[in-house]
């Protein structure tokens, strides 16, 4: 199957309420262009420099999502164009995003990354810290960032029951924090191997790479 065919297949298997982020990290411009020509407009990258280079070469109506671990000293390289930052895992990083967004007179949309996996290698904030950030007065002072919701990465395991538990835990937090005063719209969970499971757990955004572009 071509990239366009794989993309179309995935779109027919997910509800209209779920946004598909095509994870294009390490993929060449030609592959992204093929997905773009098939109608895809949201692409995810995990390295800021690579994303910035692709931004320069590809159509400007693409919405670029930063999905990798974020080093705050590199925010400045994407602040003028990034559409959504998925992996914010510290208040210090939020402050830097706000500072760089202000320079470009923009509001940058962000997701707080919650730690849901058992593995030590996965980044993310404890649930208690997410609650503290969202209820803090300091957050109100960051007028150039908008927190749209939460992001999580499940354990890399074949145990679907464990993955389901991890997805359910972040969904419960999402529901708890989604208030009228501060509505949250985005729960970014699920990748190529587990996005169907994530959707049953309430995902509103999935990050799919190999199922669209083929194995790396």
Legacy VTK file of the C-alpha trace (Angstrom):
# vtk DataFile Version 3.0
C-alpha trace
ASCII
DATASET POLYDATA
POINTS 216 float
0.000 0.000 0.000
1.118 3.547 -0.690
1.338 6.259 1.976
-1.917 7.731 0.650
-3.677 4.352 0.877
-2.430 3.658 4.411
-3.492 7.140 5.483
-6.943 6.657 4.011
-7.275 3.269 5.706
-6.512 4.758 9.147
-8.933 7.640 8.609
-11.726 5.170 7.867
-11.057 3.333 11.149
-11.149 6.318 13.530
-14.095 8.511 14.589
-14.463 12.071 13.260
-13.896 13.286 16.827
-10.295 12.002 16.798
-7.503 14.065 15.214
-4.751 12.194 13.364
-1.183 13.452 13.739
1.032 11.873 11.062
4.375 11.290 12.762
6.899 12.212 10.089
10.124 12.164 12.145
13.120 10.879 10.134
10.939 10.720 7.006
11.999 12.535 3.809
10.233 15.578 2.366
8.845 13.447 -0.495
7.003 11.125 1.923
5.462 14.059 3.814
4.474 15.690 0.526
2.725 12.468 -0.525
0.706 12.451 2.717
-0.006 16.162 2.244
-1.240 15.551 -1.306
-3.578 12.898 0.110
-5.123 15.533 2.380
-3.119 15.241 5.624
-2.301 18.602 7.232
-1.024 17.771 10.733
2.470 16.337 11.113
4.472 15.479 14.223
8.223 15.706 14.682
10.435 14.899 17.671
13.476 17.035 16.834
13.099 20.796 16.590
15.891 21.317 14.062
14.514 18.675 11.688
11.011 20.117 12.033
12.253 23.656 11.311
14.041 22.474 8.155
10.893 20.690 6.949
8.765 23.745 7.766
10.948 25.805 5.422
10.575 23.346 2.532
6.926 22.301 2.743
3.547 24.065 2.271
2.786 26.683 4.897
-0.702 25.445 5.752
0.811 22.406 7.482
0.278 22.361 11.248
3.486 21.196 12.896
3.300 19.397 16.238
6.357 18.933 18.447
5.869 15.480 19.962
9.328 14.660 21.329
10.962 15.506 24.627
11.472 19.248 24.708
14.713 21.010 25.612
13.716 24.520 26.628
16.847 26.094 25.109
15.634 25.035 21.634
12.100 26.442 21.858
13.229 29.626 20.093
13.864 27.711 16.851
10.193 26.757 16.445
8.334 29.509 18.309
7.422 31.332 15.091
5.551 28.418 13.535
4.816 25.449 15.844
1.092 24.728 16.167
1.024 22.455 19.231
3.680 21.251 21.680
2.771 17.843 23.132
5.491 17.033 25.625
5.620 19.858 28.168
6.853 18.290 31.399
7.940 21.240 33.541
6.722 24.696 34.493
10.160 26.053 33.564
9.590 24.876 29.977
6.152 26.526 29.907
7.758 29.816 30.954
10.300 29.557 28.128
7.561 28.761 25.586
5.648 31.817 26.804
8.743 34.021 26.526
9.489 32.911 22.960
5.823 33.104 21.892
5.662 36.683 23.132
8.603 37.634 20.882
6.546 36.539 17.867
3.273 37.966 19.183
1.728 34.492 19.200
-0.099 32.183 21.556
1.438 28.710 21.498
-0.834 25.798 22.349
0.587 23.144 24.675
-0.234 19.794 26.249
1.095 18.783 29.653
2.743 15.373 29.486
1.535 13.050 32.233
3.675 10.118 33.338
1.507 7.033 32.893
4.047 4.368 31.855
5.772 1.992 34.286
9.111 2.459 32.496
11.645 4.819 34.001
12.679 6.039 30.555
9.363 7.747 29.784
9.146 11.458 30.584
6.160 13.123 32.172
4.732 14.882 35.198
3.102 13.158 38.167
-0.647 13.792 38.234
-0.288 15.897 41.410
2.108 18.302 39.659
-0.271 18.696 36.712
-3.049 19.625 39.138
-0.719 22.132 40.831
0.320 23.764 37.543
-3.241 24.120 36.249
-4.451 25.677 39.505
-1.442 27.972 40.014
-1.542 31.764 39.866
1.793 31.664 37.997
0.121 29.966 35.039
-2.313 32.878 34.695
0.680 35.177 34.133
1.765 33.170 31.064
-0.487 35.003 28.620
1.167 33.615 25.468
0.642 29.933 26.170
-2.618 28.010 26.175
-2.867 24.566 27.713
-5.257 22.554 25.561
-5.041 19.273 27.450
-2.832 16.304 28.271
-0.480 13.919 26.498
0.691 10.495 27.623
2.818 7.593 26.412
1.905 4.098 27.537
4.434 1.435 28.487
6.086 -0.360 25.587
4.570 -3.754 26.288
2.432 -6.413 24.624
0.220 -6.456 27.744
-2.877 -4.678 26.440
-4.528 -4.751 29.883
-1.675 -2.718 31.343
-1.774 -0.260 28.425
-5.543 0.092 28.822
-5.113 0.836 32.555
-2.545 3.534 31.775
-4.793 5.131 29.141
-7.787 4.975 31.492
-5.789 6.672 34.255
-4.894 9.703 32.120
-8.432 9.876 30.751
-9.770 10.040 34.327
-7.375 12.910 35.067
-8.445 14.646 31.847
-12.120 14.402 32.835
-11.332 15.627 36.364
-9.421 18.685 35.139
-11.786 19.600 32.307
-13.875 22.326 33.935
-16.141 25.070 32.599
-13.689 27.710 33.819
-10.716 26.021 32.161
-11.949 23.633 29.465
-9.521 21.071 28.061
-10.068 19.898 24.502
-7.211 17.518 23.710
-6.161 14.146 25.086
-3.207 12.965 23.011
-2.770 9.233 23.617
-2.246 6.341 21.213
0.333 5.513 18.561
0.568 3.057 15.646
0.411 -0.049 17.839
-2.236 0.999 20.341
-4.343 3.828 18.910
-7.539 1.734 18.749
-7.140 0.984 22.454
-6.503 4.674 23.146
-9.666 5.679 21.285
-11.751 3.341 23.458
-10.181 5.108 26.455
-11.292 8.550 25.271
-8.375 9.751 23.132
-9.097 12.829 20.998
-5.720 12.825 19.217
-3.535 9.944 18.019
0.095 10.073 16.885
0.675 7.565 14.077
3.932 7.118 12.181
4.871 3.634 10.976
1.270 2.674 10.126
1.293 5.569 7.622
4.888 5.850 6.441
6.013 2.260 6.925
8.563 0.853 9.351
11.585 2.994 10.153
LINES 1 217
216 0 1 2 3 4 5 6 7 8 9 10 11 12 13 14 15 16 17 18 19 20 21 22 23 24 25 26 27 28 29 30 31 32 33 34 35 36 37 38 39 40 41 42 43 44 45 46 47 48 49 50 51 52 53 54 55 56 57 58 59 60 61 62 63 64 65 66 67 68 69 70 71 72 73 74 75 76 77 78 79 80 81 82 83 84 85 86 87 88 89 90 91 92 93 94 95 96 97 98 99 100 101 102 103 104 105 106 107 108 109 110 111 112 113 114 115 116 117 118 119 120 121 122 123 124 125 126 127 128 129 130 131 132 133 134 135 136 137 138 139 140 141 142 143 144 145 146 147 148 149 150 151 152 153 154 155 156 157 158 159 160 161 162 163 164 165 166 167 168 169 170 171 172 173 174 175 176 177 178 179 180 181 182 183 184 185 186 187 188 189 190 191 192 193 194 195 196 197 198 199 200 201 202 203 204 205 206 207 208 209 210 211 212 213 214 215
